[in-house]
């Protein structure tokens, strides 16, 4: 059903916001990419498809909850597959429904991770660069410039709207 598919698209987008993973990487993640450290924290470890550079991201409780919600024993991947064009169209529909003027795409999730989840929380840019799988910090610096208050406000509106739709996680 359409609403269920849109909810899945929303959840995949949120997963990307909390991990910084690009669409092509998200669709390939499987259980072998999950690793526990000595303290028991769960990490996502994979090589970025585009660059081959290793990505290492500690999973926040919200991501672990999303994984539980999206989990299926019927597939190897962590997330359900959704074609790129379908995913983009659902994101656009959600954005328009929420009345968000800021156009966002699958890649907006990486910017959200880089800005709101890490840089604005005081994570050093060198660390963020490694988490995103960038080959050098200069690429990450481009993300650091995209920290307008509008991005935060629009993302907050998006979350509020999806909660109002009772698409709660």
C-alpha positions in Angstrom: 0.0 0.0 0.0 1.1 3.5 -0.9 1.1 4.9 2.7 3.2 2.0 3.9 5.7 2.5 1.0 6.0 6.2 1.9 6.6 5.3 5.6 9.3 2.9 4.5 10.9 5.7 2.4 10.7 8.0 5.3 12.4 5.4 7.6 15.2 4.8 5.1 15.7 8.6 4.8 15.9 8.8 8.7 18.3 5.9 8.8 20.5 7.8 6.3 20.2 11.0 8.4 21.5 9.2 11.4 24.3 7.2 9.6 25.4 9.5 6.8 25.3 6.6 4.3 24.6 7.3 0.7 21.7 5.7 -1.1 23.9 3.2 -3.0 25.5 2.1 0.2 22.3 1.9 2.1 20.8 -0.6 -0.3 23.8 -2.9 0.0 24.2 -2.9 3.8 23.7 -6.3 5.4 24.3 -7.9 8.8 28.0 -8.4 8.2 28.3 -4.6 8.3 27.2 -4.5 12.0 30.0 -4.8 14.6 30.0 -4.6 18.4 32.9 -2.9 20.1 34.4 -3.9 23.5 31.9 -1.6 25.3 28.9 -3.3 23.6 28.1 -0.4 21.3 26.9 -1.3 17.8 28.8 0.1 14.8 28.1 0.2 11.1 31.3 -0.6 9.2 31.5 -0.6 5.4 33.5 0.6 2.5 31.9 3.5 0.6 30.7 2.3 -2.9 31.8 5.5 -4.6 35.3 5.9 -3.1 36.1 2.5 -1.5 37.0 4.5 1.6 36.0 2.8 4.9 33.1 4.3 6.8 32.7 3.7 10.5 29.6 5.0 12.3 28.5 4.3 15.9 24.7 3.6 15.8 22.5 5.8 17.8 19.5 4.3 19.6 17.1 5.8 16.9 19.0 3.8 14.2 18.8 0.6 16.1 15.1 1.1 16.6 14.7 1.8 12.8 16.6 -1.4 12.0 14.3 -3.4 14.3 11.3 -1.9 12.5 12.6 -2.5 9.0 14.1 -5.9 9.8 13.0 -9.0 7.8 14.3 -12.5 8.0 13.4 -12.9 4.3 16.3 -10.8 3.1 20.0 -10.4 3.8 20.1 -6.6 3.6 19.4 -4.4 6.7 16.9 -2.2 4.8 14.2 -3.1 2.2 15.2 -2.3 -1.3 13.6 0.7 -2.9 14.5 1.8 -6.4 16.2 5.2 -6.5 13.5 6.9 -8.6 10.8 5.5 -6.4 12.6 6.6 -3.3 13.1 10.1 -4.6 9.5 10.5 -5.6 8.3 9.4 -2.2 10.6 11.9 -0.5 9.3 14.6 -2.8 5.7 13.6 -2.0 6.4 13.7 1.7 8.1 17.0 1.4 5.2 18.5 -0.5 2.6 17.1 1.9 4.5 18.6 4.8 4.7 22.0 3.0 8.5 22.0 3.1 9.8 24.5 0.6 13.5 23.4 0.9 13.9 20.8 -1.9 15.7 17.7 -0.5 16.9 14.5 -2.0 18.5 11.3 -0.9 21.8 13.2 -0.6 20.2 15.7 1.9 20.4 12.9 4.5 24.2 12.9 4.2 24.3 16.7 4.7 21.9 16.3 7.7 24.2 13.8 9.3 27.3 15.9 8.6 25.8 19.1 9.9 23.1 18.4 12.6 24.2 15.0 13.9 27.9 15.5 14.0 29.5 18.9 13.2 26.9 21.0 15.2 27.4 18.6 18.1 31.1 19.3 18.2 32.4 16.2 16.4 35.7 17.2 14.7 35.5 17.6 10.9 38.3 15.1 10.5 36.2 12.5 12.3 33.1 13.4 10.3 35.1 13.0 7.1 36.1 9.5 8.1 32.5 8.6 9.0 31.2 9.8 5.6 34.0 7.9 3.7 35.4 11.0 2.2 38.9 10.6 0.8 39.9 14.1 2.2 38.6 16.7 4.6 38.1 19.3 1.8 35.0 17.4 0.6 33.6 17.4 4.1 34.3 21.2 4.4 31.7 21.7 1.6 29.2 20.0 3.9 30.2 22.2 6.8 29.2 25.3 4.8 25.7 23.9 4.4 24.6 24.6 8.0 21.8 27.1 7.5 19.2 27.3 10.3 16.6 26.6 7.5 17.9 23.1 7.0 17.3 22.4 10.7 13.9 24.0 10.7 12.8 22.2 7.6 14.0 18.8 8.8 12.2 19.4 12.2 9.1 20.3 10.2 9.5 17.0 8.2 9.7 15.0 11.4 6.7 16.8 13.0 4.6 16.2 9.9 5.4 12.5 9.7 4.6 12.1 13.4 1.3 13.9 12.7 0.6 11.4 10.0 0.9 8.7 12.6 4.0 7.3 10.9 5.7 7.0 14.2 8.6 4.7 14.4 
